[in-house]
Amino acid sequence: MRENQKHYRDLVENSLDLTFTYDLNAVLLNINLAAARSLGYEPGELVNRNLREFLSPEAGEEADAYFIALRESGASSGFMRLRTKSGETRIWKYTNTVRTGAVEVPIVRGVAHDLTDILQVQKALREGEERLRIAAEVGRMYAWEWDAVRDLVHRSAEFAGILGMDAGEQGSAKDYFTSIHPDDRAGLWALSTSLTPEEPTYRTEYRRFRPDGALLWLEESGRGKFDESGKLVGLVGMTADITERKHAEEKLRVSEERLRLAVKAGRMYAFEWDTETDVILRSEQSAEILNWIDPQPPKPVGNLLAASTHTTARRMSLRRQGLLPTILAIKLHIGCCVLMAV
């Protein structure tokens, strides 16, 4: 019997569960190693001290309610905030019962688990999910997952506003592809379904029609999921609405083309002269106008070009220091002159 008690005591004291006993005045009678070290102490430092000393300051009202419930019902369970030796807060989930039989004075038996790390991870995950949700809303993107075996697609809530669909409408890949632009449909399907364990990812852009007829530009990144034999069984990915970016790129392309045509029609070219290195960089139109091909890589030719400028115009240009337009007469390599405004 005594040997069994010794083994039982060793089991309790070295258990990973947090075990402790205290009287109804909250004076600790016993505490195992795991519980003590959860608070940064050794067991001997805690015995005969009042449990209230270790309660977190904000747990005051909760503690009063706990002790009242314990006295009235003989049992209590819930969460307890305790302060460690270093001042940090740990959160225990406890189940405590009052023992009255075979003892002179009632004692409280407690078993707890330290959930602090788990709760912190859960909080970090919630915050990360919230940041991702906000980023998805601002960046107009949504996450999705495709089960290839059942042809089911699950999307995050942001998809509804982007694709113009009902929030509860998930659907299948077959349904989704019916609204993809005909010129992009076959290429996207081939790309997304030809992934292998060796090359499991893809990134592409394609066009898709909303139910209201508006044409979207979408950028999609996906990663394949494979079974043990290497067969593609699904995809996970992100899709972003890049319609505004595509419209801006098209406006810029049109603007640049208009500028190119205007420069060509007006026989103009752009240039940049670094006076410290004497290197001039010019747009390609300069070759046609000046019959001059810049060396590659660029070399100091600023003074060489200046030497080709008519003497009077050269003095005028230097005097003005580029602050006002100047008409230059430049001698071409073929022997004639061209008048230029700079």
N, C-alpha and C positions, 0 to 999 in steps of 0.2 A: 504493500500500500504506500509506504513512504517512498519507494522507488518510483512508483507511478506518479506520485505528486511531484517528484523532482523532474521527471520527464515533461509533465504537463506545464510546469513553471518555465522550463527551458523553452518549450514550444511557444508559449505566450510572449515571453520576454524577447524572443528573437523573431517573432512573426513580422511579416511585412505589413500586416494590418496594424492600425494604431489602436492600442488598447490601454485603458486606464481605469482607475477607480477613485472615487472621492466621496466624502460624506455630504450630508444635506446642507452643510454650511459652505460647500464648494472647496474644501481643503483636500488637496490631492493626497491620496494614500499610496497609490502605486501608478507607475506609468512605464510602458515598455520602451525599448531602445528606439524603435522606429518612430514612435510618437514624439519622444523627447528630441530626437535629432531633426525631426520635421520643423521644430521650432528653434533649432540651433543650440540645444542644451544636451547635457548628459542626464540620465534619469535622476541621479542623486541631487542635481541642482533644483529639481522641481518638486520633489516629495516634501510634504508639509507646507507647501505654499498654496495660496488661494487661487483658484482657477480664474477669478475675475481679474487678477493681475495681468493675465495674458490675453484677455479679450481685447479686440480692436476697439478704439474709442467710439466708433460709430455703431458698435454692437451693444451699447448700453441698454436701450429699451428692449432690444431683442432678448438680451440675457435675462432681464427681469421677467419677461413673459415666459421664457424657457424654464426658469426655476419654479415659477408658480405652477406651470403645467406639469412639471415633474413631480411636485409634491401632491398635486391633486389627482393625477391619473397614474402615477407610478411609471410612466414611460414617456419618451419624447424622441422625435427624430427630425432632422432638418439640416440646415447649413450653419456653421459657426465660423466667425471670423476671428482669428487669433493673431497676436503680434509676436514676431520672432525676436530672438535676442538682439538681432541687428536692426530691428525696427520695421521690418517688412511685414506685409500681411499675408497670411496663409488661410485658405478656405478649406475647412473640413466638412465632409458630409458624415453625420453621426447618427447612431441609433443607441440610445441610452435607456436603461431600465433600472428601477430601484429594487434592491434585494432587501427583504425584511426577515425572511426565514433563516433560522439557524445562525443568526448573528445578533450580537448584543445591541449594536447601533446600526440603523439602516445605512446602506452604502449604495452608491450609484455605480453601475457597471457600464462602461462605455466602449464602443467599437466604432472606429471612424476610418475614413479614407481621405487622403489629401488630394483634393481635386484642383488645386491651384494651377498646376501646369496645364492640365487638360482644359480648364476654363480659359486660360490665357491663349492657348492655341485656337480654341473655338472663337474667341473674341477677335483674334488676328485674322482668322478665316472670314468672319463676318465683315470686318473692316476691308479686307482685300476684295471680297465680293462686291461690297458697296463701291469701292474705288473703280473696280472693273465695270460695274453697272453705269457709273457716271461717265467713265471714259467711253463706254460703248454708246451712250446717249449723245455725248458731245461729238464724238468722232463718227457717228452714224454707222455703227457696226453691230453685228450680232454673232453669237456663237451657235453652232449647230452640231448635230451628231446624226449620222445615217447608219441604220441597221440594214446592211445589204441583204441579209438572209430573208427578212420580212419586208424589206423595202419601206421602212418607216423612218421619217425624219423628225427629230425633235430640235426646236430652236429656242433661243432665249427670247424674252419678251420684246426686245427691241426690234425684232424682225417685222412686227406688224406695221409699225409706222414707216419703215423703209420700203417694204414690198407692197404696202397698201392692202394687206390681208387682215382678216379677223384675228385677234389675239389668240383665240383657242384653236385656230386652224393650223394644224401641223402638216398632215398629208404625207405624200410619198415623193421619191425622187422622180418617178414617172410624171406625176402631176407638175412638179416644179419645172421640169425640162420643157413642157409644152409652151411655157411663156418665154423661153430663152430665144433670142434673135436667131432666125434660121441659119444665118451665116456662122454663128458661134456654137450652135447646139452640138453638132457632131464632134467638134474639136474638144469641147469641154468634157463630154462623156468619155471620149477616148483617153483624155489626159487623166481624169479622175479614177477611171477603172483599170488603168494599166499599171498601177503602182505595184511595187514588189518590196519584200523585206529589205532588199539591198538599196532600193530607191523609193522610200516610203512617203515622200512629200511632193507637193506641187504648189505652184503659185501662178495665178493667171488673172486676166481681165476679160470680161465678157459683157454683153448687153442683154437686158431682160426687160420685158414689158410689164408695167403695173396693170391691174384690172381697169384703171381709168384710161389706159392707152399711152401713158407717159413712158418714155424710154429711159431706163436706168443704165448707168455704167457701174459695174460691180467689180471689186477686186477681191479675189478669194484665195485663201491659203488652207490647205488640207493635209492631213496625215492619215495614212492607212492603218487599219487594224487587221491583223492576220491571225489565222488559226495555226495549230501546230504544224500543219503541212505547208504553210506559207500562202494559203489561199486568202484573198481579200474578203473580209467579212464585214467591213464597215469603214466609215470615215469620221473624223472629227475635224473641225476647222472653224475659221472666222471669215465672215464676209463683210466687206465695207462698201458703203455707198460713195463712189468717187465721181458721181455725175457732175457736181459743181467744178471739180478739178479738171475734168475733161472739157467742160465748156470753156473754162478759163484758158486751158492750153490751146483750144481751137481759136479763141479770140486772139491770143498772142501770135499764133501761127499766121492768121490772116493779116494782123497788123504788121508783122515782120515782112510778109510778102508784099504788102502795099508799100512799105518803106523801100524794099529792094527795087520794086518797079519804079518808084519815084526817083531814087538815086540813079538808076540806070537811064531813065528818061532825061533827067537833069544833068547828066554827066558829072556826078559828084562822087567823092569817096571820103571815108572817115579815116582819121589818123591820130596817133598819139606819139609825141616826141619826148623822150626822157633826155633832158639837156645834160644831166650828169654823165650818162653813159653814151650819149649821142646816138641812141638807137631809136628808130622810127618804126612804129607798127602801123600798117595801112590795110584797109579793106581791099578785097580783090579787084574792085573797079579801078584802082590806081594803075594797074598794069596796062589796061586798055587806054586810059587817058594819057599817062606819061610815057607809055612804052618802056616802063621800068619794072623789072622783076626784082623784088627784095631778096637778098641772100638768105639762105636757110642753113644753119640757124641765124637769127637776126644779128647783124654786125653794125658797128657805128657808121652810119651813112648820112646823118643829119647835115653835117657840114658839106658832104659831097653833093647833096641835093641843093643846099644853099648856094653852092658854087654854080649850079645850073640856072639860078634865078637871075633875072635881069638886074644889073647893078643898081639902078634907081629904085626899083621895087624892093630890092634886098635892104637898102638903107631905110626905106619907109617902114618896112615890116619890123625891123629891129627897133626902130625908134618908137613905134607904137606898142611894142612888146606884147602884141597879141590882144590888146584891150579892145580894139575896134577892127571891123572888117578891112582887109587890105587887098588890093588887086595886085597879083604877082604875075610877072611874065617869066615863064620857065622854059628854058631851051630843052627841047626833046632830043632823044638820042638820034633821031632821024634828021635833025638839023633845023627844024622849024620851031616856032614858039607857040605856047598855049597860054591864054590869060586865065588866071584862077583867082577866085575870091576866097580869102581865109580870114 
